[in-house]
Amino acid sequence: MGAPLRCFWSLVAASLATIPAALSLAASPPNILLMVSDDQGYGDLGVINPTIQTPSLDRLAGEGVRLTNFYVAWPACTPSRASLLTGRYPQRNGISDMIRNEAPDFGYRYPAAEYEVTFERVGGMDEREVILPAALAPSGFVSGIYGKWDLGSLKRFLPTSRGFQDFFGFVNTGIDYYTHERYGVPSMFRNGSPTAEGKGRYCTELFRDEALRFLREEAGKRPFFLYVPFNAPHNSSSLDPKIRTTVQAPKEYRDRYPAVATEFQVQKKARYGDGKVEVVTPAARRRDYCAAVTCMDAAIGDLLKELDRKGLTENTIVIFLSDNGGSGGADNSPLRGHKSQTWEGGIRVPCLVRWPGGGIPAGAVNAGFLSSLEIFPSLLKATGTPFPSGVVLDGLDWWDCLRGKTPSPRQEMFWKRRDQLGARVGDWKWVEMRDGGSGLFDLASDPGEKEDLSQKRPEDLKRVKARFDAWTAAMENAEPRGPFRDF
């Protein structure tokens, strides 16, 4: 055989040898890194606000798409997270309010035996609800969660009973960043058991370390779903007003922000008991909040670097969002309102998506009307995972919108938090608040909800409220589930 012919057959053999590997790579679903901040303000990204330092999130924005019209399904923790993991409205999945005790907000400390029978201890998401890790399991995913769970603390409600293979974090709505207690009650779990490991360490760094361990042990072996719901920058859940009224952050990060003239002030009308108490000043609270966000950002940077080191950046979907609007030291500008409200500042949140291998453009800003409900179905589609049988989803596929190929498929969305209501239909937004605030707003020209057009546009108001009424009826006719509805 002549040299040219031998060379030809050598090239053919080499090409054939690469086909199985190439097919395997093409057939391998993307990995998923889903990160959630807690109570982060709409304006608290360094890429749009130079007063806060978020270089890692700025990197994500530069390498992916930043969504500017992105909503969550409820303006506070528990229901928002339940909807994120199910792709279903809170009123459909059964978690239509918070799983928490209110008494500690007024200075009450639960005795251990009493706490064991409170709603915060015994409530949880209905076991029939299919959440992301369980849905992804048929595609061979291994799933880990490190951080805030908030969907039940009894064993049957814990992450390892719901599809996650590994869990380290806390089970309720908030903790002290160092003691890891919620108003004096230990709250940390390792898989199915309470744990005190790591007590005294700043929890953001603990969650980072666990997430890094997961990546080092699991990434590259099979597709992974890594869920990192940070505690930051939620207020610290301590009975001490000096701690409870701010966000704890390491001194290293507080020192990155300008010093404040006065740390504490006397609050005459104390929420945490009778008499006067000392609480942090607004300036100190803003500094502490920013420091906690920057510390979280550093943890995010470490996770992104680990993906780089393992060569997984191209084929990993990275999503970052806040669970609801900011409160306390947060900056929700230019939006109106804050956490717990159905004004834009309570429900429109930062969201970043990066997936180089999936055609997501780098450095794009997308103004499409999208929501956290989209994440569940979109991740199933991206990974080629069958949708769970018989489950009604409220989310839509967002990929063509994120790629800039089509407008958003979402045309409307609705919110109900007790007697605080909201509806968006197209660019029209109707709000009704228990404090009497209400109105109709054109978000295309007035995202800050400053000009009430309900008197000028009565037909549009009627149309939006009719859609809200239809949605309410649909939710009431859904199969009753969860701790807030009868079985």
N, C-alpha and C positions, 0 to 999 in steps of 0.2 A: 504494500500500500504506500503510495507516494506521500511525501510530507504534507502537501496541501490538503489531501483527503483525510489524513490522520488528524490534522488540525481541525477540519470541519466536524468530524465525528466527536472530537473532544469537546468542541463548543456545544454540540447538540446534547451530549451527555451531561455537561455542566448545567445547561438550561433545564433539562428534564429534572435534574436533581433539586433544582430550586422550586419546582412547581408545588410539591406538597407544602413546603414552608410558606410559600406565598399564599396558597389557598387557605392554610391555617390562619395566617395573619388576617386575611380578608374576612374569614368566618368568625374571627374572635370579636365578641362584642366590646364596645368601649367600656372602660372603667368609669366609675362615678365618684366624685368627691363633692359632697353637698355640705356647705358650711352656712350656719345661721347665727347671726348676732342677735342680741336680746335688747330691744328698745333703742336701736340706733336711729338717729334722726335722718330724714331724707337728705339734708344738706351736709351730712357729716362724712364726706369722702374728700380726700385731699385733692383729687382731680378737679373738683369744682369749688373747693373751699380751702384756701391756703392756711387758715387758722388751725387746721387739724392735720396731723401727720399720719398718713396711711400709704406708705410707699408700696406695700405688697398689693393692696387693693387697687392702687393706681396702676400697678403692673398688670393686674388682671384686666382692668378697663382698657389698657393699651393693647393687650393681646387677644381681647375678645370683644364682646358687645356690652354696652351699658344701656340698661332699659330705664327710660324716664317716665313711663306711664304704667308702672307695674304695681299691682295691688295684692294685698293679702286678704283672706276671707273673713277675718275678724280683727278688731282693733286691740287685742291683747293676747297673752301667751297661749294658753292651753288650746282653745279652739283653732287658732291660727296654725299651730303645729299639727293638730289632728287633720286638718284639711290638707296641709302640705304633704303628709304621708299617705293620704287616701285619695286625693284628687276629688274630694266630695265636700260640699258645703257643710259647715258645722251642724246645720239643722237636719242634714241627711245622715251624717255619720254618728249623730247622737251626742257629740261634745259641743253643745251650744252655749256653754258657759265655763267658768273657771273651776278647776278642781283644787280648791284652796279654802283655808279657814280665814275668816276676816278678823277674828278677835285679836290676834297679835298686832294688827295695825293700830290697836288702841291700848297697847301695853300689856295685854294678857299673855301669861306664859302657861302653856298647857302642862299639867302633870302627865307623866308618861302613860298611865292607864287611861286617862281621859282622851288623850290624843289618839290612842289606838282605835277608838270607835268613831272618830270624827270623819267627815266627808273627805278631807284631804288624805286620810289614810286608807279609806275603804273604796273610794270612787275610782273609776278607770274607764278606758275605752272598751266598748262592747267587743267581746272576743270574736264575733263574727266578722268584724271589719278587717279587710285585707289591706295591710300596709306594705310599703315599698319593698322591704327586704324579703317578705314572704312572696310577693308577686314576682320578684327577680330570681327566686330560687330555681325555678325550672330551667333557667338559662345558665345555671352553674355558678351563680354569684356567691361569694362569701361576703358577709356583711358585719360591720362593726360600728358601734356608736360610742362616742366619748364626749360627755357633757350633760346637757339638760334633757331629761326625758319628758316629764310633766304629763304623762298619760296614764298614771296609776302606779301605786307602789306595792300592791299585793302581788304575790308571785305570778298569778295568772295574767297580770297586766304588764309585767316587766318586759323589757326588750327581748330577752332571751326566750320568752314564751311567745313572741310575736314575729319571729323570723330572723332576728339578729343572732349571730354566733358568739359575739363578744360584746360586753358592756362594762364600762367604768364611768360612773357619773352620779348625778343626783336625780331624784325621782319627782321632785315637786317644783314649784314655780320660781324659787330663788333661794340663795344661800348666802351666808357670810363667806367671803372669798378665801378666808384663811382657816376658820374653824370648820367650814363645810356643814354648818348647822343652819337650819331655818328657824329663826327665833328660839334658839336653844335646843332644837330637836335635831339629832343626827340624821343626815339625809343621804349619805353616799352609799353606793352599792358597787360591788364587783360581781358581775353576772347576777345570780339569784340571791345573793346574801349581802346584808349590811356590812360595811367595812369602815375602819378608821384610818386606813393606810393613807399616807400622804398628808395627814392632818397637820396644819401649820404652814403648808406650802400654798402659794397662790394658785387658785384652781385653774386659771387659764393655762398656766404652764404645765400643770398636771395633765390636762386634757390634750395639750399638744404632744407631750411625751407618749401618752397612750396611743394617739393617732399615728405618730411616727413608728412606734413599735409594730402596730398593725401593718403599716406599709412595708416595713422591713421583713416581716414574717410572711405576709400574704401576697403582696404585689408582685406580679410577674408569673405566679403559679397558676392562677385562674382569675377570671374577672372579679373585681371587687366593687362593693358599695360601701364607701366610708362616709359616715354621717357625723359631723362635728358641730353640734349645737352649743355654742359658747354661752356662758353665763353673762359675759361682758356685752354691753355696758349697763346691765340691769342694776338698780339700786341694791345695796347690801341688805340682806334680810336679818337684821340684828335688832334686838330690843333697845340697844343704846342709841338714843336719837342722834348723837354725834356721828355714828356710823350709818345708821339707817337712812339718814337724809342725804347720803352721798354714795359714790361708787368707790370702792376700795381699789387702789392701784399701787404697784411697787414704786418706791421712792425714785428709782432709776428713771421711770417714765414720767412721774410727776415733775421731776427736775427738768424735763425737756420743754416745759411750758413756763410762761412768765409767772413770777411770784405774785401772790395776791397780798394786798395790804392787810386784810382782816380775814381770819380763818372762820371764826364763829360769831354768831349773833344770838341774842335771846329771842325766843319765840314765845310771845305772851299767851297765845291761845294754843296750848299744847295738844297735839293729837295723841300723844303716847302716855297720857296720864294727866292728873291735875297739876295745876301750877305752871310755873315758867320752866322752860328747858333751853339748853343750848343746842343749836343746830348749825350746820355749815352755812356760810354765806353763798349767794348765787355765784360769785366769782370763783370761790373755792370749789364749788360743785362742778362748774364748767371745767376747771382745770383737772379735777379728778376724773371726770367723765372722759375727757380727751385722752388722758393718760391711760385709762383702761382700754379705750379703743386702739391706741397705738400699741399697747402690749399685745392685744389680740391680733393686730395686724402683723406684728413680728412673728407670732405663732403661725399665722397663715403663710407668711413668707417661708418659714421652715418647711412646711408641708409642700409648698410649690417647689422648693429646692430639692426635696427628696424625690418628687416626681421627675424632675430634671435628671437627677443623679441616676435613677433607675431607667431612664430612657422611655418614660411613660407619658410624657407631656402631650405628645401628638394624639394619642388614643385614649385620653382621659377627659371626660366631661367634667368641668369644674363649674359649680354654681354657688354663688354667694348672695344672700339676701338677709334682710332684717325681718324678724317675726311680726313686727308691727311698728307703728310710728314711735318716735322718740318722746321721752318725758324728762322732767328734771333738767339736767344739764345739756340736753340735746338741742340741736339746731334743725328744725323742720322747714326752714325757709326754702322757697317762698310760699310754702303751704300754710293753710290755716288749721289750728287745732293741734292735738297731740294724742298720744296713746290713750286708749279707752273711748275715743270719740269717733264718730263716723264722718267728721270733716276729713279732708284729704290728708291732713297731717297725722291722722290716726291709722290710715289704711294704705296710703301710697308710700312705698318704701324703696330703698336702694336695691338694685339687683344687677349682678354681673354674671355673664355666661361666657365660658371659653371652651372651645373644642376645635383645635386646629385641623384635626383629621376629619371633622364633620362639616367643613365648609363654612364655619362661623367666621365672618370677616374680623380682622384685627382692627381695633381702634374705632369701631363703629358706635354710633349713638342711635338707638332705635326708639322711636316715640310711639310704637304700636301699643294699643290697649291690651295688656296681658296680665296674668295673675298667677299666684302660687298654685292654683288649681291645675294649671297647665303642666306642672312639673311631673306628676305621676304618669299621665298618659304619654307624655313626650319622651320620658326615659324608657318606658316600655317599648315604644316604637323604635327608638334609637338602638336598643339592644336586641331587637327582634324577638321580644318576649310576648307570648300570647296574653291578651287581656284576661283578667279573672272572669270566669263564667258567672253570668247573672248579676254582675255588679254594675249599677248605674253610676257613671262618672259625670262630673260637672266640668271637668277640665277638657281642654282642646289641644291639638297638636300645634306646637309653636315653631317648629323647625324652619319651614319656608319663610315665615315672617322674620325670624332671626337672621336668616341668610339674605334677607333683603329682596326675596323673590316675589312675595305677595303681601298684601295688607294683613293685619291681624285677623284671625278668624273670630275673635271675641267681639261681640256687639253690645253686651250688657252684663251687669253684675250687681249683686244685691247684698246688703248687710243688715243684720239685726242684732244689736246687743241690748238685751232687755228692752227698755223703751227708747233706745236710740236707734234711729233707722237711717238707711241710705240706699240710694239706687243710682246707678249710672247706665244710661241708655244712649249709645253713641257718645256725643260730647256733652249731653245734658246730664246734670247731677242734681238730685233732690236730696236734701238732708232735713231730718226732723230730730231735734235734741230735746231731752227732758227738761233742760233749763229754759226752754222757750225759743232757743235759736233754731231757725229753719230757713228754707229758701230753695230756689231753683237757680242753678248757675250754669253758665256756658264755659266749660273747662277749656275749650279751644282758645278763648280769648281771656279767660279769667281763672287760671289754675289756683289762685289764692282765695277763691270764693268770697270776693269782696262785694260784688253787686248782685243783689237778689232780684231776679227777673220774674218772679212768680206772678206779679201783678201785670207785667207787660206781656208775658207769654203764657196765659192761662191754659191754652190748648196743649202746649208742650208739657206743662205741669201735670195736666190730667192724663196725658199719654204715659208719662214716666211713672206716675202713681198707679196707673192701671197695670203696668208691667210688674211693679212691685207686688201688687195684690195677687196677680197670677202666680208669681214666684212663691209667695207666702202660702197660697193654697196648695201648690205642688209639694212644698216641704211638709205641710201638715198631713198630706196624703201619703207621704213616704212611709216605709215600714218603720214603726217605732223602734228605736234603738237607744241604748246608752242610759247613763244615770239620770238624765234630765227628762226622760219620757217613760211612760208605762211600757212594760213588756207585753 
